[in-house]
Amino acid sequence: MRTWRVGSFSMGAALLLLGVFLLLSQVLKWGDPSVALLSWWPIIFIVLGVEIIVYLARSQKEKISIQYDFISIIFIAVLGTCGLAMAILSSSGLLELAGNVVKAEVQTADLPRYEEASLNSIDRIVVDTGSFPLTVESTEEKTVSLFGTYQAETLNGKKMIKSPSDYVLAEKKGDTLFIKLKELPRQRFINHYNDADATLLIPADKKVEFKGIGRDLTFKPRGLKNDWEINTPGWVKIETGEKVDLKIEANKVYELEGEWKNIKDVNAEDLKSGDISFGKGTNTITINHANRVEVD
């Protein structure tokens, strides 16, 4: 009486098919080996099913004792389960996500330049400084300009920011121009690292109000011809330069760095106020609620 061990042939066929697929994936440059596994794993069940049917059919014609090779069948079941799990991960997008996380690279690129030249009817500018460091300079030009660089994790060199609207919102309402810097766009679970460093140029004759959310702000008020107000819980640095006609007032600030005068304790929380004047102090920069103000 002949004995057939169902499962041995299937395990051999599975290993053979796996080796062939992996070899072809290397020779033909298929790329991700998981593609090969997703392509061939259903054949395992087909081979095992055909083997069982053939042996059952032959057992009716011949005196054949059928034994099941449970170790081989378990091995095939493990391979099939892995293939099924990968298929589920692929259909849900998790497999592609994992591949993207591995392939992601940190890219440094230019922020698309934002410009606003139509300022004839604008007397006041309100700037929400956003979530990344910003340098603000006054300029003799009659144009608001915003430019800089950003770093982010990207795939295949694809730029994350393609137009100014991806990181800045600008709206005109009456005599006021509102500018809001947005958080940098990101893909969930992939772009966990991103940052930017931008410079904002503002006409020196415009009144400006800044609203910060805690990031570092640097101001270079060269030739300032109007008043600026800065409201932020973060760190503020003012670079005055030479021949500046300016007065700087700080209200409810934790730390004051520089040659401040008239320093007073505001309350029991160690908040301070003070001022510094350069030249006649014709125009004023007022800073409210900052953690630290440094004047060079």
Rosetta blueprint (number, residue, H / E / L):
1 M L
2 R E
3 T E
4 W E
5 R E
6 V E
7 G L
8 S H
9 F H
10 S H
11 M H
12 G H
13 A H
14 A H
15 L H
16 L H
17 L H
18 L H
19 G H
20 V H
21 F H
22 L H
23 L H
24 L H
25 S H
26 Q H
27 V H
28 L L
29 K L
30 W L
31 G L
32 D L
33 P H
34 S H
35 V H
36 A H
37 L H
38 L H
39 S H
40 W H
41 W L
42 P H
43 I H
44 I H
45 F H
46 I H
47 V H
48 L H
49 G H
50 V H
51 E H
52 I H
53 I H
54 V H
55 Y H
56 L H
57 A H
58 R H
59 S H
60 Q H
61 K H
62 E L
63 K L
64 I E
65 S E
66 I E
67 Q E
68 Y E
69 D L
70 F H
71 I H
72 S H
73 I H
74 I H
75 F H
76 I H
77 A H
78 V H
79 L H
80 G H
81 T H
82 C H
83 G H
84 L H
85 A H
86 M H
87 A H
88 I H
89 L H
90 S H
91 S H
92 S H
93 G L
94 L H
95 L H
96 E H
97 L H
98 A H
99 G H
100 N H
101 V H
102 V H
103 K H
104 A L
105 E E
106 V E
107 Q E
108 T E
109 A E
110 D E
111 L E
112 P E
113 R E
114 Y E
115 E E
116 E E
117 A L
118 S L
119 L L
120 N L
121 S L
122 I L
123 D L
124 R E
125 I E
126 V E
127 V E
128 D E
129 T L
130 G L
131 S L
132 F L
133 P L
134 L E
135 T E
136 V E
137 E E
138 S E
139 T E
140 E L
141 E L
142 K L
143 T L
144 V E
145 S E
146 L E
147 F E
148 G E
149 T E
150 Y E
151 Q E
152 A E
153 E E
154 T E
155 L L
156 N L
157 G L
158 K L
159 K L
160 M L
161 I L
162 K L
163 S L
164 P H
165 S H
166 D H
167 Y L
168 V E
169 L E
170 A E
171 E E
172 K E
173 K E
174 G L
175 D L
176 T E
177 L E
178 F E
179 I E
180 K E
181 L E
182 K L
183 E L
184 L L
185 P L
186 R L
187 Q L
188 R L
189 F L
190 I L
191 N L
192 H L
193 Y L
194 N E
195 D E
196 A E
197 D E
198 A E
199 T E
200 L E
201 L E
202 I E
203 P E
204 A L
205 D L
206 K L
207 K E
208 V E
209 E E
210 F E
211 K E
212 G L
213 I L
214 G L
215 R L
216 D L
217 L E
218 T E
219 F E
220 K E
221 P L
222 R L
223 G L
224 L L
225 K L
226 N L
227 D L
228 W E
229 E E
230 I E
231 N E
232 T L
233 P L
234 G L
235 W E
236 V E
237 K E
238 I E
239 E L
240 T L
241 G L
242 E L
243 K L
244 V L
245 D L
246 L E
247 K E
248 I E
249 E E
250 A E
251 N E
252 K E
253 V E
254 Y L
255 E E
256 L E
257 E E
258 G L
259 E L
260 W L
261 K E
262 N E
263 I E
264 K E
265 D E
266 V L
267 N L
268 A L
269 E L
270 D L
271 L L
272 K E
273 S E
274 G E
275 D E
276 I E
277 S E
278 F E
279 G L
280 K L
281 G L
282 T L
283 N E
284 T E
285 I E
286 T E
287 I E
288 N E
289 H L
290 A L
291 N L
292 R E
293 V E
294 E E
295 V E
296 D L
